[in-house]
Amino acid sequence: MMRERAGLRRISTGRSQVFAVLAAVSILTLSMSGCSNSGGTGSSTNEIRIQGAGATFPNPIYQKWFSEYNKVNPGVKFDYQSIGSGGGIKQISSRTVDFGGSDAPMKDDELKAAPGELLHIPTVLGSVVITYNLPSVKTPLNLTPEAIAGAFLGKITRWNDAAIASSNAGVSLPDAPITIVHRSDGSGTSFVFTDYLSKVSPEWKEKVGTGGAVQWPAGGGEKGNEGVTGRVKQTPNSLGYTELIYAEENKLPAASIKNSAGQFVRPSLDSTTAAASSVAGQIPEDLRVSITNAPGATAYPISSFTYLLVYKEQQDQAKGKALVDFLWWAIHDGEQMAKDKLYAPLPDEVVKKAETKIKSITFQGKPLRAS
């Protein structure tokens, strides 16, 4: 009996020791877990998070880039809010994000008002397309500058108007009112479109002008390229403008537009590249340039660069270095992915100029990228 009790005491003591060891291991594990997390978010203290906001125009390719870059550099994560170019300029100007996105180059007064020198880094080229919803028309339309400007001015109000019909022989256009859809937010896509209209229509230039947000003479507004394509898709007899990939993804047609050489040109990678190539030798050092209504028989007339906006002098060394390394990757490796998303890659001459800008980004006056 005494032996049984002694045995039970040994078992109990052994169990207590095991429990004590397990408890110690649990406490150590929790302690290590707490040390490896930051602010209770579960992210590693070594992880660098870079915040951006701006243009919806390039958002599809940017999201692809951020995903692919994270695979080769898991320690860097991007959060880009697709809020429109106007929002991107506003947020980078107030330093609430690490970079902005804009299709419209910043104006001189906007650059002067910023708290530091901002650089324009071109990323890809895209085209703004004139899209429409005409259920009874299966043939792609041809549109002249006069017809486009007239419709958005509210002067051409029906689809079978002679200004449209004359460029579409054999197409049975409906005798139906045109419902115009435009952007409601500050938009680089709107800047590109109105920049084009101001070049081809003196009346548009005088009455409306160029801008990311203008007083539209006709139609209703929607937020983002997503909003415009959504409204056009849902509204028979509507006419709007959006970036090419948004029309393609929503299976909406894109009109061929008569360019400055008098040719009707469909929006495509080749015709967008042709527009950029025609002005490549005229791009200024700060890279702010408009390529709408470019010369050349094969140039699509509503093409544009899109930009990432970054401060030349970075405030955080680690984050600045991570951003610079990403920008370098984007204009080299990232360009190879552009065509799959229906964007045209940068011409070689523009890549070289972008390289120079990226190499000029500093922390405390010292370049963040080695030569």
Salt bridges, closest charged atoms under 4 A:
GLU47 OE2 - ARG49 NE 2.97
GLU47 OE1 - LYS77 NZ 3.50
GLU68 OE2 - LYS64 NZ 3.32
GLU68 OE2 - LYS71 NZ 3.10
ASP98 OD2 - LYS319 NZ 3.65
ASP108 OD1 - ARG288 NH2 2.86
ASP175 OD1 - ARG158 NE 2.69
ASP185 OD1 - ARG183 NE 2.78
ASP195 OD2 - LYS199 NZ 3.70
GLU203 OE1 - LYS155 NZ 3.03
GLU203 OE2 - LYS207 NZ 2.73
GLU222 OE2 - ARG231 NH2 2.38
ASP286 OD2 - ARG288 NE 3.01
ASP325 OD2 - LYS321 NZ 2.73
ASP325 OD1 - ARG369 NH1 3.59
GLU355 OE2 - HIS332 NE2 2.65
